[in-house]
Every structure is written in C-alpha cells, then in structure tokens.
C-alpha cells in the first residue's frame, strides 16, 4: 500500500515528504494507522549523523499512537480497531531479560531492530523500489507502519492520540526513571539537569512520589516557570554563577551536603559528571537518561564512587511497555499527570522540518505531528 512518510534519506539533510510503499503484516506483526507522533530529540540526534546506530534511508519517529488496522498470522492479543502505542522497547514476556524481572530491556528482537529490520530480517517499507529501514522498531513518521505485536501497548480507546503519543517516549522515560529505575522515596531531595521534555517529566515524577525538594538546572531562564508548574521548588541557571562558577559546590551548599537523587536529562557528559558529584556522599544516586554523541565517554574520580555514590542509567524509564504504558495512560486520563501543557505545538507532516527547526532553537517543549 502507498503511505505518506517523512524520509530520512541521508544524515544531516532535511526530511523528504513523499509517498512510500508498505507491505502488509507478516507473522506476529500488526499494521497500525498512526494518528499522532511527537518529535523527540532522539530523532534529531539520529538525523544529525551522530547516532552510531543510525541507518539511512529510514523512516524515523518512535513516539506515536494509533489504531490497529490489520493483524498478521499468529497475533493473539490485538485486533483491528484496538488503540495502541508503539514501543521502541518491546516486552515479549518470554526472553531471559523479561523473565528475570530485573530489567525492561527485552532482547527478543533486539538484533534485527538494531539493524532497522523486522524480526524476519527484511523491511516492510520501500521507496522507488529500494528498501527503507525501520527506526527503533516504530517508524511513526509515516501515517501507516508495521510493528511486531510485542512492541505495541494496547490502551484505552478514549485517550486522545495527540496527547498520549508522548507517553511512547518522553513521559514514560522521565516519570519511569523516577519511579521504576531510581525508585525515589518520599521526602527525598532531587536535582534535574535539563528541563526539556524529559526533565520536566522527571520533575513531575518526583512530585508524584512526594519529593520534598526538586531543583531544576537549565541555562534557559524561560524553563523556570514551566518547571515550577510541574513541581519544581528551586531553579538554578549555571550562567548566573559566573564564568568560573562551581555548580556542584553550589548544589551541595544549597542542600547541606548534596542531593539524594540527581538526573541528567540532556546527554552532556560534563553534566553527567556534575550530576554524580552533586549527589550526597554515602547514599546519593545519579541517574543518566540523556544520550551522548558517538564516541563520548563519562569520567569521574574513583573517590566519588568509593564514598558511596551510585551511578545508574535508565532506558525508557525502566518501564515494561505492554504492562506499564497502559497504566501511565490511565494516570493521564485520571488527571494524575500533566501532558497537555507539555504539547506546545501541533503541526502537519509536511511541516515536520519546521518542527525540528523549532526544537533546534529551543522553542516549546514537545511538537506533535497530527495525521489528517
């Protein structure tokens, strides 16, 4: 079938809006009509060419929501008409990782997904007769896509697509890092490095679990007001500390010894170190969420870890997609989490490059593409 898509033909170039061809679902696969998709920094990161796993040509996009239109042989848990959110981190519930209950990083289709392919080692997309790679197993920058059943979370039918698509990445990554990965306790102190789409969800996750102090760190002073709306108690702009300002020392002084939990949400290795070193001696936990560029490494003095700080990482917030995503959708529908204020622009697919330009300029929090 012919579908409309935004194609990433090569790194560093604008997306090309054109018709592509899509084969129907095969064994264990599902055809989904995508109704809305968010523009995430990870998509921009891959398009820039800095992503070591980036493949071209491909159809990017991984933060979507839509409706099942057709199921392939062997699909048992979904049917046409079901509302779903694609999962770039699947949940097969059968592989050693899923059965361990120690991680959300399902390995069932990781080998093919990382190569831009479906589980049988082929693609469903083509353009002008040539194969086009899938992206993170989702490819939501097309109005129809084919996805394995284990990479789809069935959600309630009354949830608005233009809001809950954000749960497919940003919301779950931020809130989940607090609840599922770091397991922040009530009355804790928390610092959030970077108040973008992920950081603001970390803020509201910390508020939900009852943190008593939530400090936001960002060089954009406009982020303070939004942060406070989501639960921020303090705001620090590192530029206000002067050219040689000591951010780590400032945070330690503010909190009388350091933070119980810190979260790096930018993908900057310098900030990752600062986040760790501003965690409290003896018990502080620092969680890395941001994705750094290819070849970059993190460092700190061993003393920082020997004295009791812990450095951990979080992918998709530690959430088990098919299990936890429907629950997070319920939280939104029940008014427990705020997504509406994070969706700051809505655009059509043909304006997607303008959406990424707005992201580059730091305008808004999350731009959503709505399909006609």
Buried (B, 14 or more C-beta within 10 A) or exposed (E): EEBBBBBBBEBEEBBBBEEBBBBBBBEBBBBBBBBBBBBBBBBBBBBEBBBEEBBBBBBBBBBBBBBBBBBBEEBEEBEEEBBBBBBBBBBBEEBEBBEEEEBBBBBBBBEBBEEBBBBEEEBBBBBEEEBBBBBBBBBBBBBBBBBBBBBBBBBEEEBBBBBBBBBBBBBBBBBBBBBBBBEBEEEBBBBBBBBBBBBBBBBBBBBBBEBEBBBBBBBEEEBBEBBBBBBBBBBBBBEEEEEEBEBBEBBBEBBEBBBBBBBBBBBBBBBBBBBBBBBBBEEBBBBBBBBBBEEEEBEBEEEBEEEEBBBEBBBBBBBBBBEBBBEBBBBBBEEEBBBEEBBBBBBEBEBBBBBBEBBEEEEBBBBBBBBE
